[in-house]
Amino acid sequence: MKRSYFGVIILCITLSMNIVFTQLLVHQYYHENYINVLIYMTCNIILFPVAIFVYKKEKNKGGANYEKK
């Protein structure tokens, strides 16, 4: 059975957005724009569980080339 790349692409996009929001958060904190820091922090807090959910869904979907022990 061939694996769908949709979940992997969504996971890559989500984790990339986490990196971008973290960089923006640090930059805004350095310039003391605390409202923007709270916005980017909230985006990070929301995106991280989404990435975990997508990962678990892809992991349980099957198609991996290893045997479960």
LUMROBA-585170 format. One record per atom (N, C-alpha, C, O, CB): residue in three letters; chain; z, x, y. Coordinates in nm, 4 decimals, always signed. Glycine has a CB too. Layout:
# residues N
ALA	A	Z	X	Y
...
# end
This chain:
# residues 69
MET	A	+0.0000	+0.0853	-0.1177
MET	A	+0.0000	+0.0000	+0.0000
MET	A	+0.0000	+0.0895	+0.1234
MET	A	+0.0763	+0.1857	+0.1321
MET	A	+0.1227	-0.0969	+0.0001
LYS	A	-0.0857	+0.0566	+0.2171
LYS	A	-0.0988	+0.1371	+0.3379
LYS	A	+0.0011	+0.0890	+0.4440
LYS	A	+0.0175	-0.0311	+0.4656
LYS	A	-0.2439	+0.1303	+0.3923
ARG	A	+0.0668	+0.1841	+0.5091
ARG	A	+0.1678	+0.1519	+0.6103
ARG	A	+0.1008	+0.1108	+0.7421
ARG	A	-0.0016	+0.1661	+0.7821
ARG	A	+0.2618	+0.2728	+0.6333
SER	A	+0.1612	+0.0135	+0.8069
SER	A	+0.1147	-0.0290	+0.9383
SER	A	+0.1675	+0.0674	+1.0443
SER	A	+0.2839	+0.1074	+1.0403
SER	A	+0.1599	-0.1745	+0.9687
TYR	A	+0.0834	+0.1037	+1.1369
TYR	A	+0.1234	+0.1967	+1.2423
TYR	A	+0.1827	+0.1264	+1.3632
TYR	A	+0.2282	+0.1928	+1.4563
TYR	A	+0.0053	+0.2794	+1.2854
PHE	A	+0.1834	-0.0055	+1.3642
PHE	A	+0.2326	-0.0813	+1.4790
PHE	A	+0.3796	-0.0514	+1.5077
PHE	A	+0.4160	-0.0277	+1.6229
PHE	A	+0.2138	-0.2306	+1.4553
GLY	A	+0.4636	-0.0521	+1.4061
GLY	A	+0.6059	-0.0252	+1.4251
GLY	A	+0.6324	+0.1166	+1.4697
GLY	A	+0.7216	+0.1410	+1.5509
GLY	A	+0.6812	-0.0526	+1.2983
VAL	A	+0.5547	+0.2114	+1.4166
VAL	A	+0.5711	+0.3512	+1.4550
VAL	A	+0.5320	+0.3704	+1.6014
VAL	A	+0.5991	+0.4432	+1.6746
VAL	A	+0.4867	+0.4429	+1.3639
ILE	A	+0.4254	+0.3067	+1.6436
ILE	A	+0.3812	+0.3160	+1.7830
ILE	A	+0.4850	+0.2542	+1.8756
ILE	A	+0.5159	+0.3111	+1.9803
ILE	A	+0.2447	+0.2465	+1.8019
ILE	A	+0.5391	+0.1390	+1.8388
ILE	A	+0.6433	+0.0734	+1.9192
ILE	A	+0.7669	+0.1633	+1.9280
ILE	A	+0.8279	+0.1745	+2.0343
ILE	A	+0.6812	-0.0649	+1.8583
LEU	A	+0.8038	+0.2270	+1.8174
LEU	A	+0.9193	+0.3168	+1.8179
LEU	A	+0.8948	+0.4368	+1.9085
LEU	A	+0.9840	+0.4767	+1.9833
LEU	A	+0.9512	+0.3640	+1.6756
CYS	A	+0.7771	+0.4940	+1.9029
CYS	A	+0.7441	+0.6082	+1.9903
CYS	A	+0.7470	+0.5686	+2.1372
CYS	A	+0.7985	+0.6430	+2.2207
CYS	A	+0.6057	+0.6648	+1.9547
ILE	A	+0.6925	+0.4533	+2.1687
ILE	A	+0.6927	+0.4059	+2.3079
ILE	A	+0.8356	+0.3811	+2.3556
ILE	A	+0.8714	+0.4180	+2.4675
ILE	A	+0.6086	+0.2766	+2.3217
THR	A	+0.9165	+0.3189	+2.2714
THR	A	+1.0551	+0.2885	+2.3086
THR	A	+1.1350	+0.4164	+2.3324
THR	A	+1.2092	+0.4260	+2.4301
THR	A	+1.1226	+0.2040	+2.1995
LEU	A	+1.1200	+0.5140	+2.2440
LEU	A	+1.1943	+0.6384	+2.2609
LEU	A	+1.1426	+0.7189	+2.3798
LEU	A	+1.2201	+0.7874	+2.4466
LEU	A	+1.1863	+0.7221	+2.1337
SER	A	+1.0130	+0.7113	+2.4065
SER	A	+0.9583	+0.7779	+2.5253
SER	A	+1.0125	+0.7146	+2.6529
SER	A	+1.0441	+0.7846	+2.7491
SER	A	+0.8047	+0.7718	+2.5246
MET	A	+1.0228	+0.5825	+2.6532
MET	A	+1.0791	+0.5144	+2.7694
MET	A	+1.2265	+0.5516	+2.7874
MET	A	+1.2737	+0.5626	+2.9005
MET	A	+1.0637	+0.3618	+2.7549
ASN	A	+1.2993	+0.5709	+2.6775
ASN	A	+1.4382	+0.6171	+2.6867
ASN	A	+1.4457	+0.7530	+2.7546
ASN	A	+1.5321	+0.7749	+2.8395
ASN	A	+1.5020	+0.6244	+2.5472
ILE	A	+1.3571	+0.8439	+2.7186
ILE	A	+1.3556	+0.9762	+2.7807
ILE	A	+1.3235	+0.9665	+2.9294
ILE	A	+1.3867	+1.0330	+3.0115
ILE	A	+1.2539	+1.0668	+2.7109
VAL	A	+1.2257	+0.8840	+2.9636
VAL	A	+1.1864	+0.8679	+3.1045
VAL	A	+1.3008	+0.8081	+3.1855
VAL	A	+1.3307	+0.8557	+3.2951
VAL	A	+1.0607	+0.7786	+3.1164
PHE	A	+1.3650	+0.7042	+3.1326
PHE	A	+1.4752	+0.6416	+3.2058
PHE	A	+1.5937	+0.7368	+3.2196
PHE	A	+1.6629	+0.7341	+3.3213
PHE	A	+1.5195	+0.5128	+3.1357
THR	A	+1.6182	+0.8203	+3.1200
THR	A	+1.7261	+0.9180	+3.1307
THR	A	+1.6959	+1.0197	+3.2398
THR	A	+1.7838	+1.0552	+3.3183
THR	A	+1.7480	+0.9890	+2.9967
GLN	A	+1.5710	+1.0666	+3.2445
GLN	A	+1.5336	+1.1621	+3.3490
GLN	A	+1.5456	+1.0986	+3.4876
GLN	A	+1.5949	+1.1623	+3.5807
GLN	A	+1.3900	+1.2130	+3.3263
LEU	A	+1.5013	+0.9748	+3.5017
LEU	A	+1.5141	+0.9053	+3.6298
LEU	A	+1.6605	+0.8840	+3.6675
LEU	A	+1.6977	+0.8952	+3.7843
LEU	A	+1.4415	+0.7709	+3.6247
LEU	A	+1.7426	+0.8533	+3.5679
LEU	A	+1.8856	+0.8330	+3.5923
LEU	A	+1.9488	+0.9603	+3.6466
LEU	A	+2.0231	+0.9551	+3.7446
LEU	A	+1.9571	+0.7889	+3.4634
VAL	A	+1.9206	+1.0742	+3.5848
VAL	A	+1.9775	+1.2008	+3.6312
VAL	A	+1.9275	+1.2336	+3.7717
VAL	A	+2.0042	+1.2804	+3.8558
VAL	A	+1.9421	+1.3151	+3.5337
HIS	A	+1.8011	+1.2096	+3.7967
HIS	A	+1.7433	+1.2380	+3.9287
HIS	A	+1.8082	+1.1508	+4.0371
HIS	A	+1.8428	+1.2002	+4.1444
HIS	A	+1.5904	+1.2148	+3.9264
GLN	A	+1.8242	+1.0232	+4.0090
GLN	A	+1.8841	+0.9328	+4.1074
GLN	A	+2.0323	+0.9623	+4.1271
GLN	A	+2.0844	+0.9474	+4.2376
GLN	A	+1.8652	+0.7873	+4.0644
TYR	A	+2.1004	+1.0041	+4.0207
TYR	A	+2.2409	+1.0407	+4.0340
TYR	A	+2.2558	+1.1630	+4.1238
TYR	A	+2.3484	+1.1709	+4.2046
TYR	A	+2.3029	+1.0679	+3.8960
TYR	A	+2.1653	+1.2566	+4.1093
TYR	A	+2.1687	+1.3780	+4.1914
TYR	A	+2.1503	+1.3442	+4.3397
TYR	A	+2.2110	+1.4074	+4.4261
TYR	A	+2.0596	+1.4770	+4.1455
HIS	A	+2.0666	+1.2447	+4.3683
HIS	A	+2.0420	+1.2037	+4.5069
HIS	A	+2.1349	+1.0909	+4.5530
HIS	A	+2.1158	+1.0345	+4.6607
HIS	A	+1.8977	+1.1599	+4.5223
GLU	A	+2.2342	+1.0588	+4.4718
GLU	A	+2.3393	+0.9617	+4.5043
GLU	A	+2.2862	+0.8215	+4.5322
GLU	A	+2.3362	+0.7528	+4.6213
GLU	A	+2.4170	+1.0095	+4.6237
ASN	A	+2.1871	+0.7795	+4.4579
ASN	A	+2.1374	+0.6409	+4.4634
ASN	A	+2.1984	+0.5656	+4.3453
ASN	A	+2.1343	+0.5488	+4.2416
ASN	A	+1.9785	+0.6351	+4.4592
TYR	A	+2.3206	+0.5213	+4.3619
TYR	A	+2.3970	+0.4709	+4.2493
TYR	A	+2.3489	+0.3346	+4.2002
TYR	A	+2.3690	+0.3021	+4.0832
TYR	A	+2.5415	+0.4625	+4.2867
ILE	A	+2.2875	+0.2558	+4.2839
ILE	A	+2.2314	+0.1279	+4.2381
ILE	A	+2.1183	+0.1542	+4.1388
ILE	A	+2.1090	+0.0879	+4.0354
ILE	A	+2.1797	+0.0434	+4.3586
ASN	A	+2.0327	+0.2510	+4.1706
ASN	A	+1.9254	+0.2860	+4.0784
ASN	A	+1.9797	+0.3474	+3.9497
ASN	A	+1.9236	+0.3266	+3.8421
ASN	A	+1.8283	+0.3823	+4.1451
VAL	A	+2.0883	+0.4227	+3.9609
VAL	A	+2.1515	+0.4797	+3.8413
VAL	A	+2.1963	+0.3678	+3.7481
VAL	A	+2.1762	+0.3758	+3.6269
VAL	A	+2.2721	+0.5694	+3.8798
LEU	A	+2.2564	+0.2643	+3.8040
LEU	A	+2.3011	+0.1517	+3.7210
LEU	A	+2.1834	+0.0777	+3.6580
LEU	A	+2.1930	+0.0319	+3.5441
LEU	A	+2.3846	+0.0544	+3.8044
ILE	A	+2.0742	+0.0658	+3.7298
ILE	A	+1.9546	-0.0006	+3.6755
ILE	A	+1.8980	+0.0791	+3.5576
ILE	A	+1.8687	+0.0221	+3.4525
ILE	A	+1.8466	-0.0172	+3.7857
TYR	A	+1.8825	+0.2109	+3.5751
TYR	A	+1.8266	+0.2931	+3.4678
TYR	A	+1.9216	+0.3040	+3.3492
TYR	A	+1.8776	+0.3117	+3.2344
TYR	A	+1.7935	+0.4319	+3.5201
MET	A	+2.0514	+0.3046	+3.3768
MET	A	+2.1493	+0.3073	+3.2697
MET	A	+2.1413	+0.1790	+3.1868
MET	A	+2.1498	+0.1832	+3.0640
MET	A	+2.2906	+0.3259	+3.3267
THR	A	+2.1251	+0.0655	+3.2542
THR	A	+2.1123	-0.0618	+3.1846
THR	A	+1.9860	-0.0636	+3.0984
THR	A	+1.9882	-0.1135	+2.9858
THR	A	+2.1100	-0.1780	+3.2853
CYS	A	+1.8769	-0.0096	+3.1507
CYS	A	+1.7526	-0.0021	+3.0727
CYS	A	+1.7726	+0.0836	+2.9481
CYS	A	+1.7247	+0.0479	+2.8405
CYS	A	+1.6376	+0.0551	+3.1587
ASN	A	+1.8422	+0.1951	+2.9610
ASN	A	+1.8702	+0.2810	+2.8452
ASN	A	+1.9570	+0.2097	+2.7429
ASN	A	+1.9326	+0.2191	+2.6226
ASN	A	+1.9385	+0.4100	+2.8897
ILE	A	+2.0575	+0.1391	+2.7906
ILE	A	+2.1483	+0.0684	+2.6998
ILE	A	+2.0746	-0.0420	+2.6256
ILE	A	+2.1059	-0.0698	+2.5099
ILE	A	+2.2677	+0.0098	+2.7772
ILE	A	+1.9785	-0.1047	+2.6893
ILE	A	+1.9005	-0.2109	+2.6240
ILE	A	+1.7986	-0.1529	+2.5266
ILE	A	+1.7794	-0.2076	+2.4180
ILE	A	+1.8289	-0.2971	+2.7289
LEU	A	+1.7335	-0.0439	+2.5633
LEU	A	+1.6265	+0.0114	+2.4802
LEU	A	+1.6765	+0.0801	+2.3536
LEU	A	+1.6069	+0.0781	+2.2521
LEU	A	+1.5463	+0.1087	+2.5603
PHE	A	+1.7932	+0.1399	+2.3568
PHE	A	+1.8404	+0.2124	+2.2400
PHE	A	+1.8608	+0.1218	+2.1178
PHE	A	+1.8148	+0.1574	+2.0093
PHE	A	+1.9695	+0.2829	+2.2733
PRO	A	+1.9280	+0.0057	+2.1305
PRO	A	+1.9384	-0.0823	+2.0135
PRO	A	+1.8031	-0.1370	+1.9673
PRO	A	+1.7842	-0.1645	+1.8488
PRO	A	+2.0311	-0.1979	+2.0448
VAL	A	+1.7097	-0.1525	+2.0606
VAL	A	+1.5751	-0.1962	+2.0225
VAL	A	+1.5099	-0.0912	+1.9325
VAL	A	+1.4459	-0.1250	+1.8330
VAL	A	+1.4878	-0.2218	+2.1485
ALA	A	+1.5265	+0.0361	+1.9680
ALA	A	+1.4710	+0.1444	+1.8868
ALA	A	+1.5357	+0.1481	+1.7488
ALA	A	+1.4673	+0.1704	+1.6489
ALA	A	+1.4898	+0.2792	+1.9574
ILE	A	+1.6650	+0.1266	+1.7426
ILE	A	+1.7339	+0.1249	+1.6128
ILE	A	+1.6845	+0.0076	+1.5287
ILE	A	+1.6628	+0.0224	+1.4084
ILE	A	+1.8876	+0.1163	+1.6322
PHE	A	+1.6666	-0.1082	+1.5907
PHE	A	+1.6173	-0.2262	+1.5193
PHE	A	+1.4772	-0.2016	+1.4632
PHE	A	+1.4502	-0.2345	+1.3477
PHE	A	+1.6162	-0.3488	+1.6123
VAL	A	+1.3886	-0.1443	+1.5436
VAL	A	+1.2519	-0.1164	+1.4975
VAL	A	+1.2542	-0.0142	+1.3847
VAL	A	+1.1801	-0.0282	+1.2874
VAL	A	+1.1639	-0.0653	+1.6141
TYR	A	+1.3384	+0.0886	+1.3963
TYR	A	+1.3485	+0.1899	+1.2923
TYR	A	+1.3943	+0.1294	+1.1593
TYR	A	+1.3358	+0.1569	+1.0546
TYR	A	+1.4446	+0.3000	+1.3356
LYS	A	+1.4988	+0.0473	+1.1644
LYS	A	+1.5491	-0.0138	+1.0416
LYS	A	+1.4466	-0.1088	+0.9814
LYS	A	+1.4334	-0.1167	+0.8593
LYS	A	+1.6795	-0.0880	+1.0687
LYS	A	+1.3747	-0.1805	+1.0657
LYS	A	+1.2714	-0.2723	+1.0162
LYS	A	+1.1594	-0.1943	+0.9472
LYS	A	+1.1124	-0.2353	+0.8411
LYS	A	+1.2140	-0.3574	+1.1323
GLU	A	+1.1164	-0.0835	+1.0053
GLU	A	+1.0118	-0.0006	+0.9450
GLU	A	+1.0616	+0.0679	+0.8180
GLU	A	+0.9862	+0.0829	+0.7218
GLU	A	+0.9627	+0.1045	+1.0453
LYS	A	+1.1867	+0.1090	+0.8173
LYS	A	+1.2425	+0.1764	+0.7007
LYS	A	+1.2499	+0.0809	+0.5826
LYS	A	+1.2213	+0.1196	+0.4693
LYS	A	+1.3815	+0.2328	+0.7324
ASN	A	+1.2882	-0.0439	+0.6086
ASN	A	+1.3008	-0.1426	+0.5018
ASN	A	+1.1672	-0.2030	+0.4611
ASN	A	+1.1579	-0.2700	+0.3582
ASN	A	+1.3944	-0.2521	+0.5444
LYS	A	+1.0647	-0.1801	+0.5405
LYS	A	+0.9334	-0.2370	+0.5110
LYS	A	+0.8729	-0.1745	+0.3860
LYS	A	+0.7964	-0.2394	+0.3147
LYS	A	+0.8392	-0.2179	+0.6297
GLY	A	+0.9068	-0.0495	+0.3594
GLY	A	+0.8543	+0.0186	+0.2412
GLY	A	+0.7351	+0.1031	+0.2762
GLY	A	+0.7008	+0.1208	+0.3931
GLY	A	+0.8168	-0.0812	+0.1338
GLY	A	+0.6730	+0.1546	+0.1741
GLY	A	+0.5555	+0.2371	+0.1930
GLY	A	+0.5861	+0.3838	+0.2097
GLY	A	+0.4950	+0.4640	+0.2302
GLY	A	+0.4804	+0.1899	+0.3097
ALA	A	+0.7117	+0.4204	+0.2016
ALA	A	+0.7475	+0.5617	+0.2125
ALA	A	+0.7170	+0.6308	+0.0795
ALA	A	+0.7115	+0.5666	-0.0253
ALA	A	+0.8984	+0.5788	+0.2511
ASN	A	+0.6977	+0.7598	+0.0855
ASN	A	+0.6608	+0.8349	-0.0338
ASN	A	+0.7802	+0.9014	-0.0991
ASN	A	+0.7675	+1.0130	-0.1494
ASN	A	+0.5576	+0.9387	+0.0004
TYR	A	+0.8923	+0.8387	-0.1002
TYR	A	+1.0095	+0.8935	-0.1657
TYR	A	+1.0763	+0.7844	-0.2484
TYR	A	+1.0587	+0.6650	-0.2238
TYR	A	+1.1081	+0.9525	-0.0622
GLU	A	+1.1521	+0.8282	-0.3457
GLU	A	+1.2244	+0.7329	-0.4301
GLU	A	+1.3658	+0.7166	-0.3793
GLU	A	+1.4309	+0.8136	-0.3403
GLU	A	+1.2252	+0.7785	-0.5771
LYS	A	+1.4131	+0.5927	-0.3802
LYS	A	+1.5506	+0.5674	-0.3380
LYS	A	+1.6439	+0.6081	-0.4506
LYS	A	+1.6195	+0.5772	-0.5673
LYS	A	+1.5718	+0.4180	-0.2995
LYS	A	+1.7509	+0.6778	-0.4146
LYS	A	+1.8464	+0.7233	-0.5160
LYS	A	+1.9754	+0.6482	-0.5022
LYS	A	+2.0690	+0.6719	-0.5785
LYS	A	+1.8715	+0.8737	-0.5049
# end
